[in-house]
Amino acid sequence: MNTELYKERIIKIIMDSKFLRNFAQKTDYLKPINWIDPKENWRNKEILENPNSKDKEPLVALNSYNEKTKELIQLHKKIFPVPAYFNQNIKSAMPILYSREGVVDYLLRIIDELPDEYGIIVYDGYRPVSVQQSLFDTIYELQKSKPENKNCTHEELEKLTNEFASTPSLDPKKPSTHTTGGAIDFSICDLDGKELNFGCDFDDFHHISNVTYFEEKYKNGENLTDAELEAMLNRRVLSNIGSKVGFSLNEFEWWHMDIYNQWDDGMATAMYDSCEINGVIPNPNNTIAKYIQMNKNLQNHFKYLTPQALELLKDENDIEIN
């Protein structure tokens, strides 16, 4: 590999990209991804959330849904809801995307770090155990059907499946990450909701989904196309911004990040347990619009609330909102 030639190509890709050129002077966002391995003992982390407490952190609805028209309602101009599993008719999946308040805080911090012309697409957040089971079963069967896996044992197929979906669990000491409300699947898009080039689609169940897939090829001296180099750089920006605000990355999925659950590599203990086990119930009226309105630290995001979000607040408060 001609290192100097690669550097020249990367500089050209950055300067030719409307998105990446914003980070030409912010080299920390373009540095190689620093993925931290949580090791095998991540499941043994103590979880501090008390199921008997009345002060459990609630779930926040990132969008709304009109049951009559079957229309998804965007509430934040820079958060585009794409409930992937509802759209795929996965059993029990919901049209409203929910996340814990802590996750919402971090997502809004990421938006603050992005250029004005960009936002995020959210594919999935909190996931009930029933949805986790349906998704796990779907991916398991997909792995089983691959010719290269025809001789795999059940345990081997389960391990392959676990790269993309945790084994469903009702064990309060070992919840699946999405069932805690502390896991989020998202990417970066423009303000028309068009996703940037990340090299593969959300939920592509192949190795190309690994967060450092292109990094490894680059380090090994393999010849990458300009599109692949752009995808590598876009993944760097997404991952480095996520890490900066406090998210933990996922080895197998460039779109998946965690906080405050057992996968959070920055904490010796976990805060979030399974929402269902702890009685944290999704409430479609507890919206991100209300959360922003109620938090003084988030008032800079009030300008991003959509007309529909403001109308919901107006109806709720029965007052005029300017």
Buried (B, 14 or more C-beta within 10 A) or exposed (E): EEEEEBEEBBEEBBEEBEBBEBBEEEEEBBEEBEBEEBEEEBBEBEBEBEEEEEEBBBBBBBBBBEEEEEEBBBBBBBBBBBBBBBEEEBEBBBBBBBBBBBBBBBBBBBBEBBBEEBBBBBBBBBBBBBBBBBBBBBBBEBBBEEEEEEEBEEEEBBEBBBBBBBBBBEEEBBBBBBBBBBBBBBBBBBEEEEBBBBBBEBBBBEEBBBBBBBBEBBEEEEEBEEEBBBBBBBBBBBBBBBBEBBBBBBBBBBBBBBBBBBBBBEBEEBBBBBBBBBEBEBEBEBBBBBBBBEBEEBEEBBEBBBEBBBBBBEEBEEEEBE
